[in-house]
């Protein structure tokens, strides 16, 4: 695996852990943070996949455009 792919996967897993921690906290007002970190997680995993398969992608944060 490429170094950049590994970096993206590590960051994605960090976002996943943050979302999971927020959910498990039992606090009521964490839904925005959970949504943000799960979107970031999905975006980074998708970019890692695209990078690993030599697919060019723009520097955007819109999953539907990736």
VMD Tcl script that builds the backbone (N, CA, C; Angstrom):
set m [mol new atoms 198]
animate dup $m
set s [atomselect $m all]
$s set {name element resname resid chain x y z} {
  {N N UNK 1 A 0.841 -1.173 0.000}
  {CA C UNK 1 A 0.000 0.000 0.000}
  {C C UNK 1 A 0.891 1.243 0.000}
  {N N UNK 2 A 0.459 2.280 -0.715}
  {CA C UNK 2 A 1.194 3.540 -0.765}
  {C C UNK 2 A 1.168 4.241 0.596}
  {N N UNK 3 A 2.183 5.044 0.847}
  {CA C UNK 3 A 2.259 5.784 2.111}
  {C C UNK 3 A 1.067 6.724 2.283}
  {N N UNK 4 A 0.673 7.406 1.217}
  {CA C UNK 4 A -0.465 8.324 1.298}
  {C C UNK 4 A -1.744 7.556 1.589}
  {N N UNK 5 A -1.892 6.388 1.005}
  {CA C UNK 5 A -3.058 5.549 1.294}
  {C C UNK 5 A -3.097 5.209 2.773}
  {N N UNK 6 A -1.955 4.809 3.318}
  {CA C UNK 6 A -1.884 4.485 4.742}
  {C C UNK 6 A -2.256 5.680 5.610}
  {N N UNK 7 A -1.775 6.860 5.234}
  {CA C UNK 7 A -2.091 8.067 5.999}
  {C C UNK 7 A -3.588 8.362 5.979}
  {N N UNK 8 A -4.193 8.221 4.811}
  {CA C UNK 8 A -5.631 8.463 4.699}
  {C C UNK 8 A -6.429 7.458 5.524}
  {N N UNK 9 A -6.020 6.201 5.497}
  {CA C UNK 9 A -6.709 5.174 6.279}
  {C C UNK 9 A -6.561 5.456 7.772}
  {N N UNK 10 A -5.370 5.837 8.210}
  {CA C UNK 10 A -5.157 6.168 9.626}
  {C C UNK 10 A -6.059 7.324 10.051}
  {N N UNK 11 A -6.144 8.352 9.222}
  {CA C UNK 11 A -7.003 9.496 9.543}
  {C C UNK 11 A -8.476 9.090 9.547}
  {N N UNK 12 A -8.867 8.247 8.603}
  {CA C UNK 12 A -10.251 7.766 8.554}
  {C C UNK 12 A -10.590 7.001 9.823}
  {N N UNK 13 A -9.683 6.166 10.276}
  {CA C UNK 13 A -9.935 5.396 11.483}
  {C C UNK 13 A -9.993 6.291 12.721}
  {N N UNK 14 A -9.227 7.386 12.709}
  {CA C UNK 14 A -9.324 8.358 13.793}
  {C C UNK 14 A -10.694 9.020 13.826}
  {N N UNK 15 A -11.208 9.366 12.651}
  {CA C UNK 15 A -12.554 9.949 12.581}
  {C C UNK 15 A -13.605 8.954 13.053}
  {N N UNK 16 A -13.434 7.696 12.675}
  {CA C UNK 16 A -14.370 6.662 13.113}
  {C C UNK 16 A -14.365 6.542 14.644}
  {N N UNK 17 A -13.181 6.541 15.225}
  {CA C UNK 17 A -13.070 6.438 16.680}
  {C C UNK 17 A -13.722 7.628 17.373}
  {N N UNK 18 A -13.548 8.828 16.815}
  {CA C UNK 18 A -14.179 10.012 17.401}
  {C C UNK 18 A -15.698 9.894 17.360}
  {N N UNK 19 A -16.235 9.444 16.238}
  {CA C UNK 19 A -17.683 9.271 16.126}
  {C C UNK 19 A -18.177 8.226 17.121}
  {N N UNK 20 A -17.443 7.145 17.221}
  {CA C UNK 20 A -17.826 6.077 18.143}
  {C C UNK 20 A -17.785 6.561 19.599}
  {N N UNK 21 A -16.746 7.280 19.963}
  {CA C UNK 21 A -16.644 7.816 21.324}
  {C C UNK 21 A -17.806 8.750 21.638}
  {N N UNK 22 A -18.156 9.580 20.682}
  {CA C UNK 22 A -19.278 10.497 20.890}
  {C C UNK 22 A -20.575 9.727 21.096}
  {N N UNK 23 A -20.797 8.709 20.282}
  {CA C UNK 23 A -22.014 7.907 20.418}
  {C C UNK 23 A -22.066 7.187 21.762}
  {N N UNK 24 A -20.943 6.655 22.172}
  {CA C UNK 24 A -20.897 5.897 23.418}
  {C C UNK 24 A -20.904 6.779 24.660}
  {N N UNK 25 A -20.725 8.084 24.482}
  {CA C UNK 25 A -20.677 8.987 25.631}
  {C C UNK 25 A -22.028 9.112 26.326}
  {N N UNK 26 A -23.093 8.840 25.592}
  {CA C UNK 26 A -24.424 8.960 26.177}
  {C C UNK 26 A -24.927 10.392 26.236}
  {N N UNK 27 A -24.168 11.319 25.721}
  {CA C UNK 27 A -24.582 12.723 25.728}
  {C C UNK 27 A -25.576 12.963 24.604}
  {N N UNK 28 A -26.494 13.863 24.845}
  {CA C UNK 28 A -27.580 14.077 23.887}
  {C C UNK 28 A -27.208 14.945 22.696}
  {N N UNK 29 A -26.299 15.859 22.840}
  {CA C UNK 29 A -26.042 16.832 21.775}
  {C C UNK 29 A -24.778 16.522 20.988}
  {N N UNK 30 A -24.609 15.287 20.599}
  {CA C UNK 30 A -23.404 14.913 19.851}
  {C C UNK 30 A -23.699 14.533 18.402}
  {N N UNK 31 A -24.945 14.613 17.999}
  {CA C UNK 31 A -25.302 14.132 16.663}
  {C C UNK 31 A -24.567 14.889 15.555}
  {N N UNK 32 A -24.384 16.197 15.688}
  {CA C UNK 32 A -23.655 16.949 14.658}
  {C C UNK 32 A -22.217 16.456 14.543}
  {N N UNK 33 A -21.570 16.225 15.678}
  {CA C UNK 33 A -20.193 15.736 15.680}
  {C C UNK 33 A -20.085 14.338 15.115}
  {N N UNK 34 A -21.053 13.500 15.453}
  {CA C UNK 34 A -21.063 12.132 14.926}
  {C C UNK 34 A -21.216 12.168 13.407}
  {N N UNK 35 A -22.137 12.977 12.920}
  {CA C UNK 35 A -22.343 13.086 11.467}
  {C C UNK 35 A -21.093 13.628 10.778}
  {N N UNK 36 A -20.473 14.637 11.369}
  {CA C UNK 36 A -19.272 15.213 10.776}
  {C C UNK 36 A -18.163 14.168 10.670}
  {N N UNK 37 A -17.898 13.464 11.769}
  {CA C UNK 37 A -16.789 12.509 11.762}
  {C C UNK 37 A -17.075 11.280 10.900}
  {N N UNK 38 A -18.326 10.850 10.799}
  {CA C UNK 38 A -18.617 9.717 9.919}
  {C C UNK 38 A -18.492 10.126 8.453}
  {N N UNK 39 A -18.877 11.375 8.122}
  {CA C UNK 39 A -18.690 11.862 6.753}
  {C C UNK 39 A -17.206 11.945 6.430}
  {N N UNK 40 A -16.428 12.470 7.356}
  {CA C UNK 40 A -14.984 12.573 7.155}
  {C C UNK 40 A -14.349 11.190 7.003}
  {N N UNK 41 A -14.802 10.255 7.791}
  {CA C UNK 41 A -14.301 8.881 7.721}
  {C C UNK 41 A -14.560 8.295 6.330}
  {N N UNK 42 A -15.790 8.414 5.868}
  {CA C UNK 42 A -16.150 7.879 4.553}
  {C C UNK 42 A -15.346 8.561 3.452}
  {N N UNK 43 A -15.198 9.869 3.552}
  {CA C UNK 43 A -14.440 10.617 2.542}
  {C C UNK 43 A -12.987 10.148 2.477}
  {N N UNK 44 A -12.363 9.974 3.614}
  {CA C UNK 44 A -10.952 9.573 3.636}
  {C C UNK 44 A -10.763 8.139 3.159}
  {N N UNK 45 A -11.681 7.248 3.522}
  {CA C UNK 45 A -11.591 5.876 3.009}
  {C C UNK 45 A -11.772 5.857 1.496}
  {N N UNK 46 A -12.699 6.652 0.997}
  {CA C UNK 46 A -12.926 6.706 -0.449}
  {C C UNK 46 A -11.700 7.272 -1.174}
  {N N UNK 47 A -11.125 8.326 -0.630}
  {CA C UNK 47 A -9.928 8.901 -1.233}
  {C C UNK 47 A -8.756 7.918 -1.184}
  {N N UNK 48 A -8.645 7.172 -0.097}
  {CA C UNK 48 A -7.587 6.154 -0.001}
  {C C UNK 48 A -7.766 5.108 -1.093}
  {N N UNK 49 A -9.001 4.676 -1.291}
  {CA C UNK 49 A -9.290 3.686 -2.335}
  {C C UNK 49 A -8.922 4.243 -3.710}
  {N N UNK 50 A -9.368 5.472 -3.985}
  {CA C UNK 50 A -9.089 6.086 -5.283}
  {C C UNK 50 A -7.588 6.256 -5.493}
  {N N UNK 51 A -6.884 6.715 -4.463}
  {CA C UNK 51 A -5.448 6.910 -4.585}
  {C C UNK 51 A -4.744 5.579 -4.824}
  {N N UNK 52 A -5.121 4.563 -4.082}
  {CA C UNK 52 A -4.481 3.254 -4.203}
  {C C UNK 52 A -4.690 2.647 -5.583}
  {N N UNK 53 A -5.807 2.994 -6.232}
  {CA C UNK 53 A -6.103 2.468 -7.566}
  {C C UNK 53 A -5.775 3.467 -8.672}
  {N N UNK 54 A -4.906 4.416 -8.343}
  {CA C UNK 54 A -4.397 5.401 -9.311}
  {C C UNK 54 A -5.506 6.168 -10.024}
  {N N UNK 55 A -6.531 6.509 -9.285}
  {CA C UNK 55 A -7.625 7.310 -9.839}
  {C C UNK 55 A -7.480 8.741 -9.363}
  {N N UNK 56 A -7.466 9.667 -10.277}
  {CA C UNK 56 A -7.375 11.081 -9.925}
  {C C UNK 56 A -8.698 11.541 -9.311}
  {N N UNK 57 A -8.599 12.438 -8.346}
  {CA C UNK 57 A -9.806 13.002 -7.741}
  {C C UNK 57 A -9.518 14.440 -7.332}
  {N N UNK 58 A -10.543 15.282 -7.394}
  {CA C UNK 58 A -10.355 16.692 -7.036}
  {C C UNK 58 A -10.247 16.873 -5.522}
  {N N UNK 59 A -9.704 18.004 -5.111}
  {CA C UNK 59 A -9.611 18.326 -3.682}
  {C C UNK 59 A -10.952 18.909 -3.237}
  {N N UNK 60 A -11.892 18.022 -3.001}
  {CA C UNK 60 A -13.229 18.425 -2.568}
  {C C UNK 60 A -13.641 17.573 -1.385}
  {N N UNK 61 A -14.740 17.972 -0.764}
  {CA C UNK 61 A -15.268 17.247 0.392}
  {C C UNK 61 A -16.681 16.734 0.143}
  {N N UNK 62 A -17.061 16.628 -1.118}
  {CA C UNK 62 A -18.411 16.177 -1.464}
  {C C UNK 62 A -18.335 14.713 -1.900}
  {N N UNK 63 A -18.919 13.841 -1.090}
  {CA C UNK 63 A -18.840 12.401 -1.378}
  {C C UNK 63 A -19.466 12.046 -2.716}
  {N N UNK 64 A -20.583 12.667 -3.051}
  {CA C UNK 64 A -21.245 12.311 -4.308}
  {C C UNK 64 A -20.421 12.707 -5.520}
  {N N UNK 65 A -19.530 13.685 -5.406}
  {CA C UNK 65 A -18.670 14.058 -6.525}
  {C C UNK 65 A -17.416 13.205 -6.593}
  {N N UNK 66 A -17.020 12.644 -5.469}
  {CA C UNK 66 A -15.857 11.750 -5.483}
  {C C UNK 66 A -16.231 10.453 -6.153}
}
mol reanalyze $m
mol bondsrecalc $m
mol representation Tube
mol addrep $m
